Amino acid sequence: MDREHRLKRLRFRAWHRGTKEADLLIGGFFDAHAADWSDDQIAWFETLLEEQDVDIMGWAIGSIAVPAHFRGPMMTQMKAVGYVQVAE
């Protein structure tokens, strides 16, 4: 699958999570950062989307410890989006 189709598929998955809060957090993160992602970062996000929304949201707002395999710059960026969503 080429990069464009891969990103389109990920954007749909990011914005159709099942709850408005998860859509805003995960979809908002995708929209803010995906254009600059490398293939490795895209793969990280694909793996993240396999996780439960409650876990992703907990990691992003800091109420649940982030598993080692998701720690790093992308989760730090997602946490910044999470704090904005919680504050609004």
C-alpha positions in Angstrom: 0.0 0.0 0.0 1.5 3.4 -0.9 2.0 6.1 1.6 -1.0 8.2 0.5 -3.5 5.3 0.9 -1.9 4.2 4.1 -2.4 7.7 5.6 -6.0 8.0 4.3 -6.8 4.7 6.0 -5.2 5.8 9.2 -7.0 9.1 9.2 -10.3 7.3 8.9 -9.4 4.9 11.7 -8.2 7.8 13.9 -11.4 9.8 13.5 -13.8 6.8 13.9 -12.9 5.4 17.3 -16.3 5.0 18.8 -16.4 8.0 21.2 -16.3 11.7 20.5 -13.5 12.2 23.0 -11.3 9.5 21.4 -12.0 10.8 17.9 -11.0 14.3 19.0 -7.8 13.2 20.7 -6.6 10.5 18.3 -7.9 12.2 15.2 -6.7 15.6 16.3 -3.2 14.1 16.9 -3.2 12.5 13.5 -4.3 15.7 11.7 -1.7 17.8 13.6 1.3 15.5 12.9 0.8 12.9 10.2 2.0 14.9 7.3 5.5 14.9 8.6 5.7 11.3 9.8 8.3 8.8 8.6 7.4 5.2 7.7 8.5 4.2 11.2 6.2 6.8 12.8 3.3 5.6 10.6 4.0 2.0 11.7 4.0 3.2 15.4 0.6 4.9 14.9 -0.8 1.8 13.2 0.2 -0.3 16.2 -1.2 2.3 18.6 -4.6 2.1 16.8 -4.8 -1.5 17.7 -5.0 -0.6 21.4 -8.2 0.2 23.3 -9.4 3.8 23.3 -9.6 3.9 27.1 -5.9 3.0 27.3 -4.8 5.4 24.6 -6.7 8.2 26.3 -5.3 7.3 29.7 -1.8 7.4 28.3 -2.4 10.7 26.6 -3.8 12.4 29.7 -1.4 10.8 32.1 -3.8 8.8 34.2 -2.2 5.5 33.1 1.5 4.7 32.7 2.6 4.4 29.1 3.9 1.0 28.1 7.6 1.0 27.2 6.9 0.2 23.5 4.8 3.3 23.1 7.1 5.7 25.0 9.0 8.3 23.0 8.6 11.5 21.0 5.3 10.6 19.4 3.6 9.8 22.8 5.0 13.0 24.1 3.3 14.8 21.3 0.1 12.9 21.9 0.2 13.8 25.6 0.4 17.5 24.6 -2.8 17.0 22.5 -4.4 15.1 25.4 -3.8 17.9 27.9 -5.3 20.4 25.5 -8.4 18.2 25.0 -8.8 17.8 28.8 -8.5 21.5 29.4 -11.2 22.5 26.9 
